[in-house]
Amino acid sequence: MVRIKPFRGIRPPKNYAAEVASRPYDVLNSVEAKAEATERSLLHIIKPEIDFDPIADEHDPKVYEKAVENFRLWRERGWLVQDPEEYYYVYAQTMDGRTQYGLAMCCHFEDYLSGAIKKHELTRTEKEEDRMIHVRNQKANIEPVFFAYPDNAEIDAIVADVVANNAPEYDFTAEDGFGHKLWVIRDRKTNDRITEIFKGIPALYVADGHHRTAAAARVGAECRDRNPHHTGEEEYCYFLAVTFPASQLRIIDYNRVVKDLNGLTPAEFLERLKEDFTVEEKGTEIYRPQALHNFSMYLEGRWYSLTAKPGTYDDHDPIGVLDVTVLSNRVLDRILDIKDLRTSKRIDFVGGIRGLGELKRRVDSGEMQVAFALYPVSMQQLIDIADTGNIMPPKTTWFEPKLRSGVVIHSFEE
């Protein structure tokens, strides 16, 4: 079972929602954030280094202090207002004509520590620390994490009823063309029933936001350890998530570009690839992977299809079946001598939302020498890995659309 609860959301008035809501802190750099931030944008709270001239180091103590100051100012100015009662919220996102419906809720940090909230990625300590300082200082989860849950017909029916019979509080299209809607579930019996149903949900799965989840759990544990009268029901025990039925989510490709061929000529590199792959030249038109174990490669102005040969993957192993594992073991490590994807300066990662044209551009510019596109991981593969306690290789999953930050915020300030 998992423990969830409704909460008194802090959110913008309807007429400010589209301006306040922003892209998440980790999908744009400080320069991009400064250019994108309007007067009321949440970017001033989640990336407050942009309020300094020149832009400050995001880890400077004065930047963390500025975040707290801005969060206070946004509430004083009425750009963020707290709801009078605890509610769940339906948050819908539309991309390319497809809509997914999630529930904004508070999840319990002890479920993360116990493994009832399952992860599939490792986290980096320095990124955890950064997010933890923000949560600790703000006494709030400013940005939600993105969870999935096993499909549940009764939850589906509740969400469908809310959407069909109520006008959304927010309905806007962001500059990237993705639509966002929010409904407030004000009926107390409905809220209570959602809480009860989730008691029977065996696990939640972190889709996007591993560092924010880990940071929130660490702050919850800190607060617990400081409170001799801790009961487990304090508001600090809970953190903000938007949780979607697994069947509604789609993972898009997460691709790789490499600076050099480890001393090989392109012809030598192609010959080495033929040991583990069936290599077919596809010409100058962009080629997209067609199925699991089929890869796309761009080299010297030409696209290639690489199909992994039997024996290079293990369909019975949740990690061994992944194409990121095949590429890492058979190409990046074995041929290109890239041992650690987290630390190597010779490789970079490109989210599929940028398109395969971005791979071509980076190779054609001379910045990179070769690019690889992968077939997307499935939600079932993610769940299988999380359920078995395994960890995916770095940069395996890219979820789109991203949750907008600032649609709703959770505070645990007393």
C-alpha positions as CSV (number, residue, x, y, z in Angstrom):
1,M,0.0,0.0,0.0
2,V,1.0,3.6,-0.4
3,R,0.0,6.6,1.8
4,I,-1.3,9.7,0.0
5,K,-3.3,12.7,1.2
6,P,-5.0,15.8,-0.3
7,F,-3.4,19.2,0.5
8,R,-4.0,22.9,0.6
9,G,-2.5,23.8,-2.7
10,I,-0.7,27.1,-3.2
11,R,-1.4,28.2,-6.8
12,P,-1.9,31.2,-9.0
13,P,-5.2,32.9,-9.6
14,K,-6.8,31.8,-12.9
15,N,-5.8,35.0,-14.8
16,Y,-2.1,34.5,-13.8
17,A,-1.8,30.7,-14.2
18,A,-0.3,30.7,-17.7
19,E,2.3,33.3,-16.8
20,V,3.3,31.9,-13.4
21,A,3.6,28.3,-14.5
22,S,7.0,27.5,-15.9
23,R,9.2,24.8,-17.3
24,P,11.0,22.7,-14.6
25,Y,14.3,23.9,-13.2
26,D,16.3,21.2,-14.9
27,V,15.2,21.5,-18.5
28,L,16.7,24.9,-19.2
29,N,20.0,26.6,-18.2
30,S,20.2,29.9,-16.4
31,V,20.7,32.0,-19.5
32,E,17.6,30.4,-21.1
33,A,15.6,30.9,-17.9
34,K,16.5,34.6,-17.7
35,A,15.4,35.1,-21.3
36,E,12.2,33.2,-20.7
37,A,11.1,34.6,-17.4
38,T,8.3,37.1,-17.3
39,E,7.5,39.3,-14.3
40,R,5.4,36.6,-12.5
41,S,7.1,33.5,-13.8
42,L,7.9,30.8,-11.2
43,L,11.4,30.7,-12.7
44,H,12.3,33.6,-10.3
45,I,11.6,31.1,-7.5
46,I,13.1,27.9,-8.9
47,K,16.0,29.5,-10.7
48,P,16.5,32.7,-8.7
49,E,20.1,33.1,-9.9
50,I,18.5,34.8,-12.9
51,D,17.6,37.8,-10.7
52,F,21.3,38.8,-10.3
53,D,23.4,40.7,-12.8
54,P,25.5,39.0,-13.9
55,I,23.7,35.7,-13.3
56,A,24.9,34.2,-10.0
57,D,26.1,30.8,-9.2
58,E,23.0,28.7,-8.5
59,H,24.6,27.2,-5.4
60,D,25.5,30.6,-3.9
61,P,23.8,31.0,-0.4
62,K,22.4,34.4,-1.6
63,V,20.6,32.5,-4.4
64,Y,18.9,30.2,-2.0
65,E,17.9,33.2,0.1
66,K,16.5,34.9,-3.0
67,A,14.3,31.9,-3.7
68,V,12.7,32.2,-0.2
69,E,12.3,36.0,-0.7
70,N,10.6,35.5,-4.1
71,F,8.3,32.8,-2.8
72,R,7.2,35.1,0.0
73,L,6.8,38.1,-2.4
74,W,4.7,36.0,-4.9
75,R,2.3,35.2,-2.1
76,E,2.2,38.8,-0.7
77,R,1.4,40.1,-4.2
78,G,-1.4,37.6,-4.7
79,W,0.4,35.8,-7.5
80,L,0.2,32.6,-5.5
81,V,-2.7,31.9,-3.2
82,Q,-3.4,29.0,-0.8
83,D,-6.6,27.1,-1.1
84,P,-8.8,27.1,2.0
85,E,-9.1,23.3,2.3
86,E,-7.2,20.2,1.4
87,Y,-8.0,18.9,-2.1
88,Y,-6.8,16.5,-4.7
89,Y,-6.3,18.1,-8.2
90,V,-6.7,16.6,-11.7
91,Y,-3.9,17.8,-13.9
92,A,-4.2,17.1,-17.6
93,Q,-1.5,17.5,-20.3
94,T,-2.0,17.4,-24.0
95,M,0.7,16.8,-26.5
96,D,0.3,16.0,-30.2
97,G,-3.4,15.4,-29.7
98,R,-3.0,12.9,-26.9
99,T,-4.0,13.8,-23.3
100,Q,-2.9,12.2,-20.0
101,Y,-4.7,12.8,-16.8
102,G,-2.8,12.8,-13.4
103,L,-3.7,13.4,-9.8
104,A,-1.8,16.0,-7.9
105,M,-1.4,14.6,-4.4
106,C,0.9,14.4,-1.4
107,C,3.0,11.2,-1.0
108,H,4.7,10.0,2.2
109,F,8.5,10.1,2.5
110,E,8.6,6.8,4.4
111,D,7.1,5.1,1.3
112,Y,10.2,6.2,-0.6
113,L,12.5,5.0,2.1
114,S,10.7,1.6,2.3
115,G,10.6,1.1,-1.4
116,A,6.8,1.4,-1.9
117,I,7.8,4.4,-4.1
118,K,10.1,2.7,-6.6
119,K,13.0,4.3,-8.4
120,H,14.8,3.2,-11.6
121,E,17.7,5.7,-11.6
122,L,20.6,6.5,-9.4
123,T,20.9,10.0,-8.0
124,R,23.9,12.3,-7.7
125,T,24.6,13.6,-4.2
126,E,25.3,17.1,-5.3
127,K,22.0,17.5,-7.1
128,E,20.2,16.0,-4.2
129,E,21.8,18.4,-1.8
130,D,20.9,21.4,-4.0
131,R,17.2,20.4,-4.2
132,M,17.2,19.5,-0.5
133,I,18.4,23.1,0.5
134,H,15.5,24.5,-1.6
135,V,12.9,22.3,0.1
136,R,14.3,22.8,3.6
137,N,14.5,26.6,3.2
138,Q,11.1,27.0,1.6
139,K,9.4,24.5,3.8
140,A,7.6,23.6,0.6
141,N,7.7,21.4,-2.5
142,I,7.7,24.1,-5.1
143,E,7.9,21.7,-8.0
144,P,6.0,18.4,-8.3
145,V,7.6,15.1,-9.1
146,F,6.2,12.9,-11.8
147,F,5.0,9.4,-10.7
148,A,3.1,6.6,-12.3
149,Y,0.8,4.1,-10.7
150,P,-0.7,0.7,-11.9
151,D,-4.0,1.4,-13.7
152,N,-7.1,1.4,-11.5
153,A,-10.5,1.4,-13.1
154,E,-12.2,3.2,-10.2
155,I,-9.6,6.1,-10.2
156,D,-10.1,6.3,-14.0
157,A,-13.9,6.7,-13.4
158,I,-13.5,9.3,-10.7
159,V,-11.1,11.4,-12.9
160,A,-13.4,11.1,-15.9
161,D,-16.4,12.2,-13.8
162,V,-14.5,15.3,-12.5
163,V,-13.4,16.3,-16.0
164,A,-16.8,15.7,-17.6
165,N,-18.9,17.6,-15.0
166,N,-16.7,20.5,-14.0
167,A,-15.0,23.4,-15.8
168,P,-11.2,23.4,-15.4
169,E,-9.7,26.0,-13.1
170,Y,-6.9,26.5,-15.6
171,D,-6.8,25.8,-19.4
172,F,-3.8,27.2,-21.2
173,T,-1.4,26.3,-23.9
174,A,2.3,26.9,-23.1
175,E,4.8,28.4,-25.6
176,D,5.9,24.9,-26.6
177,G,2.4,24.1,-27.8
178,F,1.5,21.7,-25.0
179,G,-1.9,22.1,-23.3
180,H,-2.4,22.2,-19.5
181,K,-5.6,22.0,-17.5
182,L,-6.3,21.8,-13.8
183,W,-9.5,20.8,-11.9
184,V,-9.9,21.1,-8.1
185,I,-11.7,18.1,-6.5
186,R,-13.7,19.9,-3.8
187,D,-16.1,17.1,-2.9
188,R,-15.0,15.6,0.4
189,K,-16.4,12.2,-0.2
190,T,-14.5,11.9,-3.5
191,N,-11.3,13.0,-1.9
192,D,-11.7,10.5,0.9
193,R,-12.4,7.7,-1.6
194,I,-9.2,8.5,-3.6
195,T,-7.2,8.2,-0.4
196,E,-8.8,4.8,0.4
197,I,-8.3,3.4,-3.1
198,F,-4.6,4.3,-3.0
199,K,-4.2,2.3,0.2
200,G,-4.7,-0.7,-2.1
201,I,-2.2,0.4,-4.7
202,P,0.9,-1.7,-4.2
203,A,3.5,0.8,-5.4
204,L,4.2,4.1,-7.1
205,Y,6.9,4.5,-9.7
206,V,9.2,7.6,-10.1
207,A,8.9,8.5,-13.8
208,D,10.7,11.9,-13.7
209,G,12.2,13.7,-10.7
210,H,14.4,11.2,-8.9
211,H,16.6,14.0,-7.3
212,R,13.5,16.0,-6.1
213,T,12.0,12.8,-4.7
214,A,15.2,11.9,-2.8
215,A,15.6,15.4,-1.6
216,A,12.0,15.6,-0.3
217,A,12.5,12.3,1.5
218,R,15.7,13.5,3.1
219,V,14.0,16.7,4.4
220,G,11.1,14.6,5.7
221,A,13.6,12.4,7.6
222,E,15.3,15.5,9.0
223,C,12.1,16.9,10.3
224,R,11.1,13.5,11.8
225,D,14.5,13.3,13.6
226,R,14.1,16.8,15.1
227,N,10.6,16.1,16.4
228,P,10.5,14.0,19.6
229,H,6.7,13.8,19.3
230,H,6.7,12.7,15.6
231,T,3.6,10.7,14.7
232,G,4.1,10.2,11.0
233,E,1.1,12.4,10.1
234,E,2.8,15.8,10.2
235,E,2.6,17.8,7.0
236,Y,6.4,17.6,6.6
237,C,6.0,13.8,6.1
238,Y,4.4,14.5,2.7
239,F,5.7,15.8,-0.6
240,L,4.1,16.9,-3.9
241,A,3.7,14.5,-6.8
242,V,1.5,14.3,-9.9
243,T,0.7,10.7,-10.4
244,F,-0.5,9.2,-13.7
245,P,-1.9,5.8,-14.7
246,A,1.0,3.9,-16.3
247,S,-0.9,3.1,-19.5
248,Q,-1.3,6.8,-20.3
249,L,2.4,7.6,-20.3
250,R,4.8,7.4,-23.2
251,I,8.6,7.5,-22.9
252,I,10.4,9.1,-25.9
253,D,13.9,8.3,-27.0
254,Y,17.0,9.6,-25.3
255,N,19.9,9.7,-27.7
256,R,23.7,9.9,-27.6
257,V,26.4,12.0,-29.4
258,V,30.1,11.2,-29.2
259,K,33.1,13.5,-29.8
260,D,35.5,11.0,-31.4
261,L,36.0,7.5,-32.6
262,N,38.7,6.5,-30.1
263,G,41.4,6.7,-32.8
264,L,39.6,4.7,-35.4
265,T,38.8,5.9,-38.9
266,P,35.1,5.9,-39.9
267,A,35.8,2.8,-42.1
268,E,37.5,1.0,-39.2
269,F,34.7,1.9,-36.9
270,L,32.1,0.5,-39.3
271,E,34.0,-2.8,-39.5
272,R,34.1,-3.1,-35.8
273,L,30.4,-2.5,-35.5
274,K,29.7,-5.4,-37.9
275,E,31.0,-7.8,-35.3
276,D,27.8,-7.2,-33.2
277,F,25.4,-5.5,-35.5
278,T,23.9,-5.9,-39.0
279,V,24.9,-2.6,-40.5
280,E,22.9,-1.0,-43.4
281,E,23.6,2.4,-45.0
282,K,20.4,4.4,-45.3
283,G,21.7,7.5,-47.1
284,T,21.3,11.1,-46.2
285,E,17.6,11.1,-45.2
286,I,17.0,10.8,-41.4
287,Y,16.5,7.2,-40.3
288,R,14.6,6.4,-37.1
289,P,15.0,3.1,-35.2
290,Q,12.1,0.8,-36.1
291,A,12.0,-1.6,-33.2
292,L,13.7,-2.8,-30.1
293,H,17.4,-3.7,-30.8
294,N,17.4,-1.5,-33.9
295,F,19.6,1.6,-33.7
296,S,20.1,4.7,-35.9
297,M,23.6,6.0,-36.4
298,Y,24.7,9.2,-38.1
299,L,28.3,9.3,-39.3
300,E,30.1,11.5,-41.9
301,G,26.8,12.8,-43.4
302,R,25.2,9.3,-43.7
303,W,22.5,7.5,-41.7
304,Y,22.9,3.9,-40.8
305,S,20.6,1.2,-39.4
306,L,22.3,-1.0,-36.8
307,T,20.5,-4.2,-35.8
308,A,21.9,-6.0,-32.8
309,K,22.7,-9.6,-33.5
310,P,21.4,-12.4,-31.3
311,G,23.6,-12.9,-28.3
312,T,24.3,-9.2,-27.8
313,Y,21.2,-8.8,-25.6
314,D,19.2,-10.8,-23.1
315,D,15.5,-10.6,-23.4
316,H,15.0,-12.4,-20.1
317,D,17.0,-9.9,-18.1
318,P,15.3,-6.5,-17.4
319,I,18.6,-4.7,-17.8
320,G,20.2,-6.8,-20.4
321,V,17.2,-6.3,-22.8
322,L,17.6,-2.6,-22.8
323,D,19.0,-1.0,-25.9
324,V,20.9,1.5,-23.8
325,T,22.7,-1.5,-22.3
326,V,23.5,-3.0,-25.7
327,L,24.8,0.3,-27.0
328,S,26.8,1.0,-23.8
329,N,28.4,-2.5,-23.7
330,R,28.9,-3.2,-27.4
331,V,29.8,0.2,-28.8
332,L,30.5,2.9,-26.2
333,D,32.6,0.7,-23.9
334,R,34.0,-2.0,-26.2
335,I,34.8,0.1,-29.2
336,L,34.9,3.7,-28.1
337,D,36.4,3.1,-24.6
338,I,33.7,5.2,-22.8
339,K,33.5,3.5,-19.5
340,D,31.4,5.8,-17.3
341,L,28.5,7.6,-18.9
342,R,28.1,9.8,-15.9
343,T,31.6,11.3,-15.9
344,S,33.0,11.0,-19.5
345,K,33.4,14.3,-21.3
346,R,33.4,12.6,-24.7
347,I,29.7,11.9,-24.7
348,D,26.6,13.9,-24.5
349,F,22.9,13.1,-24.3
350,V,20.0,14.5,-26.4
351,G,16.4,14.2,-25.5
352,G,14.2,12.9,-28.3
353,I,12.0,16.0,-28.0
354,R,14.7,17.8,-29.9
355,G,14.3,15.4,-32.9
356,L,16.9,13.5,-34.8
357,G,17.8,16.6,-36.8
358,E,19.6,17.8,-33.6
359,L,21.9,14.7,-33.8
360,K,22.7,15.6,-37.4
361,R,23.3,19.2,-36.6
362,R,25.8,18.4,-33.8
363,V,27.7,16.0,-36.0
364,D,27.7,18.2,-39.1
365,S,28.9,21.2,-37.0
366,G,32.1,19.3,-36.1
367,E,31.3,19.3,-32.4
368,M,30.6,15.6,-32.4
369,Q,31.7,12.8,-34.7
370,V,29.0,10.2,-34.4
371,A,25.4,10.1,-33.1
372,F,23.2,7.2,-32.1
373,A,19.4,7.2,-31.8
374,L,17.6,4.5,-29.7
375,Y,14.2,3.0,-29.8
376,P,12.2,4.3,-26.7
377,V,12.0,2.3,-23.5
378,S,8.5,1.1,-22.7
379,M,6.7,1.8,-19.4
380,Q,6.5,-1.9,-18.8
381,Q,10.3,-2.2,-19.1
382,L,10.6,0.7,-16.5
383,I,8.2,-1.1,-14.1
384,D,10.0,-4.4,-14.5
385,I,13.3,-2.8,-13.6
386,A,11.9,-0.9,-10.7
387,D,10.0,-4.0,-9.4
388,T,13.2,-6.1,-9.5
389,G,15.2,-3.5,-7.7
390,N,17.4,-2.8,-10.7
391,I,18.7,0.5,-11.9
392,M,18.6,1.7,-15.5
393,P,21.8,3.0,-17.1
394,P,22.1,6.8,-17.1
395,K,20.0,8.9,-19.4
396,T,17.6,6.1,-20.4
397,T,14.1,7.7,-20.2
398,W,12.8,11.0,-21.4
399,F,9.2,11.9,-20.5
400,E,7.3,14.5,-22.4
401,P,5.4,16.6,-21.8
402,K,7.0,17.8,-18.6
403,L,4.9,18.9,-15.7
404,R,4.6,22.7,-15.5
405,S,6.0,24.0,-12.2
406,G,3.8,26.4,-10.3
407,V,0.4,24.9,-11.4
408,V,0.1,23.9,-7.7
409,I,2.6,23.9,-4.8
410,H,2.6,22.1,-1.4
411,S,3.7,23.9,1.7
412,F,4.5,22.1,5.0
413,E,5.2,25.4,6.9
414,E,3.5,25.3,10.3
